[in-house]
Amino acid sequence: MTISTTTSKVSYTGNGVTDAFAYTFKIFADSEVTVYVDDVLKTLTTHYTVSGAGSASGGNVTFTAGNIPADTKPVVILRNITKTQLTDYVENDSFPAETHESALDKLTMLVQDVDNAVTGDIFRFADSVGDAGTVTITKTAAERASKVLAFDTSGDLQADQEIGVFQGNWATSTAYVIRDIIKDTSNNNIYICNTAHTSSGSQPISGNTDVAKWSLIVDAASATTSATAAATSATAAATSATASASSASTSTAQAVIATAKAVLTASDATDTAADLVETAADVVLAEAAKALAEGATGASAFKFTFDNSTSMADPSAGELRLNHATVASVTAITFDAVSADTSNPDVSDYIASWDDGSNSTHEGYITIRKSGTPATYAVFSLTGAVTDNTGYLTAVVTHVDSNGSWTDADTMFVSFARSGDKGNTGTLAVGSVTPSTVGVGGSATASVSNSGSSTAATFDFAFGLPTGATGARGSDAGLDMTFESTTTDTDQGVGKVWFNHGTPSSATILYMDDVDANSASINTFVDSWDDSTTTALRGTVKVTKQSDPAVFAFYSVNGAVVSASTYSKVPVSYVTGAGSFTDADASSVSFFRTGDTGSAGSSTPADNVFRIQDNSDATKQIAFEASGISSGTTRTVTMPDKDVTLGEGGVVTTNGAVFSNYNTISGSVTTTTATTKNMFMIGQMSVADTYTWTIAGNGVLTII
């Protein structure tokens, strides 16, 4: 099969009735399913049973009586593949596709399970982090108790940090450790220790030689200065504010700074737009009149008046407009060139500079708050250019967050926080990849390091996967049998194989029981071992010891197999072997059949096929042609008891003289043919001299 899905988990909700829940992924064994009901792990067989193991489409988890999930209870079924490899390929053995594919399927499922664990349950750095540190926690439960996760000075994760431990007022000659919190009694500033040291010198900390070993977290001194200035401004505002001052209500509250649990920063005055800060031993918050709030807020934001028109034209002096009545749908804001602050100062150059950064997709955040109601606000990201239209400016924005709504002519305060410039484009390359193996039972390992730089990273990967336990040896090819040392010609029992001699090389009969060691009938198969028509060698039998393949014996089947009712007798002759068999050895018996004897070829070739050729040159041939002989006639060529050389023409022998066709007869010669002999000559004959040929008796001489 193929693994075409990454699904390894299914979830249901119980109803108190349904007891069978389907899973849609393949498993190899019932134990490879993990089941939770209402986050409680259940036990196979005790609480549920599993069907469908080995099926590509999955199966069912069926809860036993008394364990059916109650109504509304969540049921989770997880795949948990056994992390072993049991497929064993024997050298020179068959290579079954299904077995190989199943092994690949299991590896794919294991990789999916690991991937799900890594991506779902393990803290890790993003792939884009080039200097990721260690994320392994080595502290015990006792050491981790009441601690928080944090990063140490090397950027590595640790679980032994408190948020901070308040040590009271600073004192000299005191050993401070990282994250100790102290109060500077000279100005009421609050500090946290960033470097372990023993204190020396005197206060204030800002003038101490160890100032770099402390980080300021509450700047009470600056808050005092700001509060004084705000109070002065508030007094002036209260004097000139008629209706606002008379309707303002004053309330006070006391906040005591203890163990750094209350932190007051100068921004609190801006956020609440109504705070007066005075610092001594205590911090007293006072809400002044609306006029006071506007004076304090104006120190860090510009005042505008809301115009509810959505037209992106020039608003009136000190006004701003949004291009949509729904704040969350706003994509542009128009600001007048002057603010609504006293004397309408020109702020156009400042607003026009908001898009001067290099981070064009996010130049910064524009925050708008309603005066007197800080909970009514909107935050926009400046995602485009600021256009100066001479008299007013338009900013392209994207809504980030908001709350509440505005009414035409509402007073609003606008602030801008710029984003940092876009960093240089870095480069990334893959350096070394170092695989390794981990021993059986070990854990998978993986690490990555940057051998380059922050702008030209080169990632070097190292990983190791545990070696699986060696699987059980697979079955041998052939019939599963049990060796019997007895040599008698009697049935030795179920699944037995034995010889008629105690020494395998001397055996001439191989005995095979009618069933194998698994009680499967093999009689018909064994009795067919003599079916080959090649009677001298009907096939080859190999007997192998399963626990030690180096122990084996080969035999040739050289006669007819005899069926003896409950076993068969196979006549054999020993070929070769090694080692020795012991009684009760688990053995495999294989048979290799000899092919049948082929059909005999034709004994009478056609007359135009029969040839005699020269040994050294196959192109020199003598062809025998019988087409000129009368039907039903046999012509016999009889060779004399002497060597004969055929010439170009015929040869005539008479009275000891030999005459060949096309020869020249020279000299005075007299030849007489034998009586009653017929002679012939073929071809031209040249007589260079006087030649007399006498035909005796009834002889005939024919010259052609």
C-alpha positions in Angstrom: 0.0 0.0 0.0 1.0 3.7 -0.1 0.8 6.2 2.8 -1.2 9.0 1.3 -2.3 10.7 4.5 -0.6 12.1 7.6 -3.6 11.3 9.8 -2.6 9.4 13.0 -5.2 10.6 15.4 -9.1 10.7 15.5 -11.3 12.2 18.2 -15.0 11.6 19.1 -17.5 12.5 21.8 -19.1 9.7 23.8 -22.9 9.5 24.2 -23.1 6.7 26.8 -24.4 4.2 24.1 -21.9 3.9 21.3 -19.2 1.4 22.1 -17.4 1.1 18.7 -15.2 4.0 17.4 -13.5 3.9 14.0 -9.8 4.7 13.3 -8.8 5.5 9.7 -5.1 4.8 9.7 -3.1 1.5 9.4 -1.6 -0.3 12.3 0.4 -3.6 12.4 -0.8 -4.8 15.8 -3.6 -4.2 18.3 -1.1 -2.7 20.8 -0.2 0.1 18.4 -3.4 2.1 19.3 -3.4 4.3 22.3 -6.9 5.3 23.7 -7.9 8.1 26.0 -11.3 8.8 27.5 -11.8 12.2 29.2 -7.9 12.5 29.2 -7.5 9.2 31.0 -5.4 6.5 29.4 -7.3 3.2 28.9 -5.9 -0.4 28.8 -6.1 -2.8 25.9 -8.4 -5.8 26.6 -9.4 -4.5 30.0 -11.2 -1.4 28.7 -11.3 -2.0 24.9 -10.5 -4.3 22.1 -9.0 -3.5 18.6 -10.0 -4.8 15.2 -8.5 -4.1 11.8 -4.8 -4.5 12.5 -2.9 -4.7 9.2 -5.7 -3.1 7.2 -4.8 -0.1 5.2 -8.2 1.5 5.9 -8.0 1.0 9.7 -10.6 -0.6 11.9 -12.5 -0.1 15.2 -11.8 0.4 18.9 -14.7 -1.4 20.7 -15.1 -0.6 24.5 -15.9 -3.6 26.7 -19.0 -3.8 28.9 -19.0 -1.3 31.7 -16.3 0.9 30.0 -18.4 2.6 27.2 -17.6 6.4 27.2 -20.2 8.4 29.0 -22.2 11.2 27.4 -20.1 14.3 26.4 -16.8 12.6 27.3 -14.0 13.1 24.7 -12.6 10.0 23.1 -9.1 10.2 21.5 -7.5 7.4 19.5 -3.8 7.8 18.6 -1.5 5.7 16.5 1.6 4.6 18.4 3.7 2.4 16.0 6.1 0.0 17.7 9.6 1.3 17.1 11.1 -1.9 15.9 12.1 -3.3 12.4 11.3 -7.0 12.0 11.8 -7.5 8.3 14.8 -9.7 7.5 16.0 -10.2 3.9 18.0 -13.4 3.4 20.9 -13.2 0.9 20.0 -14.7 -2.5 16.4 -15.4 -1.3 13.2 -14.0 -2.9 12.5 -10.3 -2.6 8.7 -10.0 -2.0 7.3 -6.6 -2.9 4.6 -6.7 -0.2 7.0 -7.4 2.6 9.3 -4.6 1.4 6.4 -2.2 1.0 5.1 -3.0 4.5 8.6 -2.1 5.9 8.6 1.2 4.1 5.0 1.9 5.3 6.1 1.4 8.9 9.1 3.7 8.5 6.9 6.4 7.0 4.4 6.0 9.9 7.3 6.3 12.4 8.6 9.5 10.8 5.0 10.9 10.9 4.7 10.0 14.6 8.1 11.7 15.3 7.1 14.7 13.3 3.8 15.0 15.1 5.6 14.9 18.4 8.3 17.5 17.4 5.8 19.9 15.9 3.0 19.5 18.5 4.6 18.8 21.9 8.2 20.0 22.0 9.4 23.5 22.6 11.7 24.5 19.7 13.2 27.5 17.9 11.8 28.5 14.5 13.8 27.3 11.5 14.7 31.0 10.8 16.6 31.3 14.1 20.3 31.0 13.2 21.7 31.0 16.7 19.2 28.7 18.5 20.5 27.5 21.8 19.7 24.4 23.8 16.1 23.7 24.8 16.8 20.7 27.0 15.7 21.0 30.7 18.1 19.1 33.0 16.7 20.3 36.4 14.9 17.9 38.7 11.3 18.5 39.8 12.5 19.8 43.1 14.8 22.2 41.4 12.1 23.4 39.0 9.4 23.9 41.7 8.0 27.4 41.7 10.3 28.5 38.9 9.6 29.9 35.4 11.1 29.2 32.0 13.6 31.8 31.0 16.7 32.3 28.9 20.1 32.7 30.6 22.9 35.0 29.6 23.9 32.6 26.8 20.4 32.5 25.3 19.8 29.0 26.5 16.5 27.8 28.1 16.5 27.2 31.8 13.9 26.4 34.4 15.4 27.8 37.6 14.4 31.5 37.3 12.1 33.4 39.5 10.5 36.6 38.1 12.4 38.3 40.7 13.1 38.2 44.5 12.7 41.4 46.4 15.6 41.9 48.8 14.4 45.2 50.4 16.6 48.3 50.5 20.0 48.3 48.9 22.9 47.7 51.3 26.7 47.7 50.8 28.8 44.6 51.2 25.9 42.4 50.3 26.0 39.4 47.9 23.4 39.9 45.2 22.5 37.4 42.5 20.8 37.7 39.1 17.2 38.9 39.4 17.4 40.2 42.9 15.2 43.3 43.2 16.2 46.2 45.5 15.0 49.8 46.3 17.4 52.8 46.1 16.4 54.7 49.3 18.1 57.9 48.0 15.5 58.4 45.2 13.0 55.4 45.6 14.1 53.9 42.2 13.6 50.2 41.8 16.4 48.0 40.3 16.8 44.4 39.3 20.2 42.7 39.4 21.6 41.5 36.0 25.1 40.4 37.1 25.9 38.6 40.4 28.2 40.6 42.6 29.0 41.9 46.1 27.9 45.5 46.5 30.2 48.3 47.5 30.1 52.1 47.5 27.0 54.1 48.2 23.7 55.3 46.8 22.3 56.5 44.5 22.8 53.4 42.3 23.1 55.6 39.2 26.4 57.0 40.6 27.7 53.7 42.0 30.6 51.9 40.3 28.4 48.8 40.0 25.6 50.7 38.1 26.1 48.4 35.0 25.2 45.4 37.2 21.7 46.7 37.8 18.7 47.4 35.5 16.3 50.1 36.3 12.7 48.9 36.3 10.9 51.8 38.2 12.3 55.3 37.6 10.7 57.0 40.6 13.1 60.0 40.4 12.0 60.9 36.9 8.4 60.3 37.8 8.7 62.8 40.7 10.1 65.5 38.3 7.4 64.8 35.8 4.7 64.9 38.5 5.9 68.3 39.8 5.8 69.7 36.3 2.4 68.2 35.7 1.1 69.6 38.9 2.3 73.1 38.0 0.6 72.8 34.6 -2.5 71.5 36.2 -2.6 74.4 38.6 -2.5 76.9 35.7 -5.0 74.8 33.7 -7.4 74.7 36.7 -7.2 78.5 37.2 -8.2 79.2 33.5 -10.7 76.4 33.2 -14.2 77.6 34.2 -16.8 75.0 33.5 -14.3 72.1 33.4 -12.7 73.0 36.7 -16.1 73.5 38.5 -17.3 70.1 37.3 -14.2 68.1 38.0 -14.2 65.7 40.9 -11.1 64.8 42.8 -10.3 61.4 44.3 -7.1 60.1 45.9 -5.7 56.7 46.3 -2.6 55.4 47.9 -0.2 52.8 46.3 2.7 51.5 48.3 5.7 50.1 46.5 6.6 46.8 48.1 8.6 43.9 46.6 8.3 45.6 43.2 4.7 44.4 42.7 3.5 47.9 41.9 5.3 49.6 39.1 4.7 53.2 38.1 6.2 54.7 35.0 6.0 58.1 33.5 3.8 56.6 30.7 1.0 56.0 33.2 0.4 59.7 33.2 0.0 59.7 29.4 -2.2 56.5 29.3 -4.7 57.7 32.0 -4.4 61.3 30.9 -5.2 62.3 34.4 -2.5 61.2 36.8 -0.5 63.3 39.2 2.6 61.5 40.5 4.3 62.3 43.7 6.9 60.0 45.0 8.2 59.7 48.6 7.7 56.5 50.6 4.3 56.2 48.9 3.0 56.9 45.4 -0.3 58.8 45.4 -2.4 58.8 42.3 -4.9 61.7 41.9 -7.4 62.3 39.1 -7.6 65.9 38.3 -10.1 67.8 36.1 -10.4 67.2 32.3 -8.3 70.3 31.7 -5.5 68.8 33.8 -5.7 65.5 31.9 -5.3 67.3 28.6 -2.3 69.2 29.8 -0.5 66.1 31.0 -1.3 64.0 27.8 -0.2 66.8 25.5 3.3 66.3 26.7 3.7 63.2 24.5 0.8 63.4 22.0 -0.8 65.9 19.7 -4.3 67.2 20.2 -6.8 67.0 17.3 -10.6 67.3 17.0 -12.5 64.5 15.4 -14.4 65.3 12.1 -16.9 62.5 11.3 -16.7 63.2 7.5 -15.1 60.3 5.6 -14.0 62.5 2.7 -10.2 62.6 2.4 -10.3 66.3 1.7 -8.8 69.2 3.8 -10.4 69.2 7.3 -10.7 72.3 9.3 -7.8 73.6 11.5 -6.8 71.1 14.1 -9.1 68.3 12.9 -8.6 64.7 11.6 -10.8 62.4 9.5 -11.1 58.6 9.0 -12.0 57.3 5.5 -14.6 54.9 6.9 -17.3 55.2 9.6 -16.4 51.8 11.0 -13.0 52.1 12.8 -12.0 48.5 12.0 -12.4 49.2 8.2 -10.3 52.4 8.1 -7.5 52.4 5.6 -6.5 56.1 5.5 -6.4 59.0 7.9 -6.3 62.8 7.0 -4.6 65.2 9.5 -4.8 68.9 9.2 -1.3 70.6 9.0 -1.9 72.2 12.4 -3.0 70.5 15.7 -5.8 71.6 18.0 -3.3 72.5 20.8 -3.1 76.1 22.0 -2.2 78.5 19.1 -2.6 75.6 16.6 1.1 74.8 16.1 2.1 73.4 12.7 3.0 69.7 13.0 3.0 68.8 9.3 6.8 68.3 9.0 6.6 65.8 11.9 3.7 63.9 10.4 5.3 63.9 7.0 8.4 62.2 8.5 6.4 59.2 9.7 7.2 57.3 6.5 10.9 58.1 6.4 12.0 54.7 7.7 13.1 51.8 5.4 10.5 49.4 6.7 7.9 50.4 4.1 5.4 47.6 5.0 5.2 48.8 8.6 6.6 52.2 9.3 5.2 52.3 12.9 2.0 52.5 15.0 -0.4 55.5 15.1 -2.4 55.5 18.4 -5.5 57.7 18.8 -7.2 58.1 22.3 -10.3 59.9 23.2 -9.6 62.7 25.7 -11.0 61.9 29.2 -11.9 58.3 28.1 -8.6 56.5 27.5 -10.5 53.2 27.0 -11.8 54.6 23.7 -8.9 54.2 21.4 -7.7 52.9 18.0 -4.3 51.6 16.9 -3.3 51.6 13.2 -0.1 50.4 11.4 1.3 52.9 9.0 1.7 50.6 6.0 2.0 53.1 3.1 3.2 56.6 2.3 2.3 59.8 4.1 1.2 62.3 1.4 1.6 66.1 2.1 -1.2 67.9 0.3 -0.2 71.4 1.5 -2.5 72.2 4.3 -3.3 68.6 5.2 -1.7 65.2 5.1 -3.0 61.7 4.3 -1.6 58.5 5.8 -2.2 55.0 4.5 -2.9 52.7 7.4 -4.1 49.2 8.4 -6.3 48.7 11.5 -4.7 46.8 14.3 -6.9 47.2 17.4 -9.6 49.5 18.7 -12.3 50.0 21.3 -15.3 52.3 21.7 -16.4 55.0 19.2 -16.1 58.7 18.6 -18.6 61.5 18.1 -18.1 64.5 15.9 -16.1 67.2 17.6 -14.6 64.8 20.2 -11.1 65.8 21.4 -8.5 63.1 20.5 -4.8 62.7 21.3 -2.6 61.2 18.5 0.9 59.7 19.1 3.3 57.8 16.7 5.8 55.0 17.6 8.3 54.4 14.8 9.4 50.9 13.7 13.1 50.2 13.4 14.6 50.3 10.0 14.6 47.1 7.9 17.7 45.1 8.4 20.1 44.0 5.7 19.1 40.9 3.7 20.9 37.9 5.0 22.1 34.9 3.1 21.6 31.3 4.1 23.5 28.2 3.0 23.6 24.6 4.1 27.0 23.5 5.4 27.8 20.1 6.6 25.3 17.3 7.3 26.7 14.7 9.6 24.6 11.6 10.2 25.4 9.1 12.9 23.9 6.0 14.4 22.7 5.5 18.0 22.9 2.1 19.7 19.9 -0.1 20.2 17.6 1.4 22.7 19.2 4.9 22.4 17.4 8.1 21.7 17.3 10.0 18.4 19.6 13.1 18.4 19.6 16.2 16.3 21.5 19.5 16.4 22.2 22.5 14.2 24.9 25.1 14.4 25.7 28.2 12.4 29.3 28.3 11.1 28.6 31.5 9.2 27.5 34.8 10.5 24.2 36.6 11.4 23.9 38.0 7.8 25.4 35.0 6.0 24.3 31.9 7.9 25.7 28.5 7.1 23.7 25.8 8.9 25.5 22.6 9.9 23.3 19.7 10.8 24.1 16.6 12.8 21.6 13.9 13.6 21.5 10.3 14.8 18.8 7.7 14.7 18.7 4.7 17.0 19.4 1.3 15.5 16.5 -1.0 15.8 16.7 -4.4 17.4 17.5 -7.3 15.1 14.3 -9.0 14.0 13.5 -12.7 14.2 14.9 -14.8 11.3 12.3 -15.4 8.6 11.2 -18.8 7.4 13.4 -20.7 4.9 12.2 -21.5 1.4 10.9 -25.1 1.0 8.9 -27.4 3.2 9.1 -27.1 7.0 10.1 -30.5 8.3 11.7 -32.1 11.4 14.8 -34.3 11.0 14.6 -37.8 12.3 17.8 -39.7 13.0 16.1 -43.2 12.7 17.0 -44.9 9.4 14.3 -47.6 9.3 11.7 -47.9 6.5 8.8 -47.1 8.8 6.6 -44.0 9.4 8.4 -41.8 12.0 5.6 -39.4 12.7 4.1 -36.0 11.7 6.3 -33.7 9.6 9.4 -36.0 9.7 12.2 -36.3 7.1 14.8 -39.1 7.5 17.4 -41.1 5.5 18.1 -44.9 5.1 21.6 -44.4 6.4 23.1 -42.6 9.4 25.6 -40.9 7.2 24.0 -38.4 4.7 26.6 -39.0 2.0 25.8 -42.8 2.0 22.0 -42.4 1.9 20.1 -43.8 -1.1 16.5 -43.4 0.1 15.0 -40.1 1.4 11.9 -40.6 3.5 9.2 -37.8 3.6 6.1 -37.9 5.8 2.8 -37.2 4.1 2.4 -33.9 6.1 4.9 -31.2 6.9 5.8 -29.9 10.4 2.7 -27.7 10.3 0.4 -30.7 9.5 -0.2 -29.5 6.0 -0.6 -32.3 3.4 2.4 -32.6 1.1 2.0 -36.1 -0.2 0.8 -35.2 -3.7 3.7 -32.8 -4.1 6.4 -35.3 -2.9 5.0 -38.0 -5.1 5.4 -35.7 -8.2 9.2 -35.6 -7.7 9.6 -38.4 -10.2 7.4 -36.9 -12.9 10.2 -35.6 -15.1 10.8 -37.8 -18.3 14.5 -37.2 -17.7 14.7 -40.5 -15.8 18.4 -40.4 -15.1 18.1 -37.1 -13.1 14.4 -36.3 -12.2 15.3 -33.4 -10.0 17.4 -32.2 -7.0 16.5 -32.2 -3.3 18.1 -29.9 -0.8 17.7 -30.5 3.0 18.8 -27.5 5.2 19.0 -27.1 8.9 16.9 -23.9 9.7 19.0 -22.7 12.6 22.2 -23.1 10.7 22.0 -22.8 6.9 25.6 -24.0 6.7 24.3 -27.5 7.5 22.8 -28.9 4.3 22.8 -31.9 1.9 22.0 -32.1 -1.9 20.6 -35.2 -3.6 19.7 -36.2 -7.1 16.3 -38.0 -7.5 17.2 -41.0 -9.8 14.2 -43.3 -9.6 10.5 -43.6 -9.1 9.0 -42.3 -5.8 7.1 -45.0 -3.8 4.1 -44.0 -1.7 4.0 -46.0 1.5 0.6 -45.1 2.7 1.6 -42.4 5.3 5.0 -41.5 4.0 6.9 -41.5 0.7 10.3 -43.1 -0.3 12.4 -41.1 -2.7 15.4 -42.9 -4.4 18.3 -40.5 -4.4 22.1 -40.3 -4.9 24.2 -37.9 -2.8 25.7 -34.9 -4.6 27.3 -32.7 -1.9 26.7 -31.3 1.6 28.2 -29.8 4.7 27.8 -30.3 8.5 25.6 -32.9 10.2 22.0 -33.1 11.3 20.8 -33.9 14.8 17.6 -35.6 15.8 14.6 -33.2 16.0 16.5 -30.4 14.0 14.0 -28.0 12.4 14.8 -28.4 8.7 13.7 -27.1 5.3 13.3 -29.4 2.3 13.4 -27.9 -1.2 12.9 -29.7 -4.6 14.1 -28.5 -8.0 12.5 -30.5 -10.8 14.5 -31.4 -13.9 12.9 -30.5 -17.3 11.4 -33.2 -19.5 13.6 -34.8 -22.2 13.2 -32.9 -25.5 11.8 -34.4 -28.7 14.2 -36.3 -31.0 15.3 -34.4 -34.2 14.6 -35.7 -37.8 16.9 -38.5 -39.0 16.5 -37.9 -42.8 17.5 -34.3 -43.9 16.2 -33.0 -47.2 18.5 -33.6 -50.2 19.1 -29.8 -50.6 20.1 -29.6 -47.0 22.6 -32.4 -46.6 26.1 -31.0 -47.0 29.7 -32.0 -46.4 31.9 -29.0 -45.6 35.6 -28.4 -45.2 36.9 -28.4 -41.6 38.9 -25.2 -42.0 36.5 -23.3 -44.3 32.8 -23.8 -43.9 32.2 -22.1 -47.3 33.7 -25.1 -49.1 30.8 -27.6 -49.3 29.8 -30.8 -51.2 26.0 -30.9 -51.9 24.2 -34.1 -52.7 21.2 -33.6 -55.0 18.8 -36.5 -55.6 16.1 -34.7 -57.5 17.2 -36.4 -60.8 16.6 -39.9 -59.6 13.4 -41.6 -60.6 10.7 -41.9 -58.0 10.9 -45.1 -56.0 14.5 -45.7 -57.1 17.5 -45.9 -54.8 21.0 -45.2 -56.2 24.0 -46.6 -54.4 27.5 -45.1 -54.5 30.1 -47.7 -53.6 33.5 -46.6 -52.7 36.5 -48.8 -53.7 38.9 -50.0 -51.0 41.4 -47.2 -51.9 41.8 -43.4 -51.8 40.0 -41.7 -54.6 40.5 -38.1 -55.7 37.8 -36.6 -57.8 38.9 -34.3 -60.5 37.2 -31.7 -62.7 35.9 -34.4 -65.1 35.3 -38.2 -64.8 38.0 -40.8 -64.2 38.5 -43.9 -66.2 40.7 -46.7 -65.1 41.4 -49.6 -67.5 44.3 -51.9 -67.8 46.1 -50.0 -65.1 45.9 -46.7 -66.9 43.9 -43.8 -65.5 42.4 -41.2 -67.7 40.7 -38.1 -66.4 38.3 -35.8 -68.1 39.9 -32.8 -69.8 43.3 -34.5 -69.7 45.8 -34.5 -72.5 46.8 -37.9 -73.9 50.3 -37.8 -75.1 52.7 -40.4 -76.5 52.1 -43.5 -78.6 49.7 -45.5 -76.4 47.5 -48.5 -77.1 44.6 -49.2 -74.7 42.1 -52.1 -74.8 39.0 -52.0 -72.8 38.1 -55.0 -70.8 35.6 -57.4 -72.2 31.9 -56.5 -71.5 32.9 -53.3 -69.7 31.2 -50.1 -70.5 33.5 -47.1 -70.2 32.8 -43.4 -70.6 34.7 -40.1 -70.7 33.3 -36.7 -70.2 34.6 -33.5 -71.6 37.2 -32.6 -74.2 40.3 -34.8 -74.5 43.4 -33.6 -76.3 45.5 -36.2 -78.1 49.0 -34.8 -78.6 50.3 -37.9 -80.3 49.2 -41.3 -81.7 46.7 -43.1 -79.4 45.0 -46.4 -80.1 42.0 -47.5 -78.0 40.6 -51.0 -78.7 37.1 -51.9 -77.5 37.2 -55.7 -76.7 34.3 -58.1 -76.6 31.0 -56.4 -76.0 32.5 -53.4 -74.2 31.2 -49.9 -74.9 33.2 -46.6 -74.7 31.2 -43.4 -74.7 32.8 -40.0 -74.9 30.5 -37.1 -73.9 
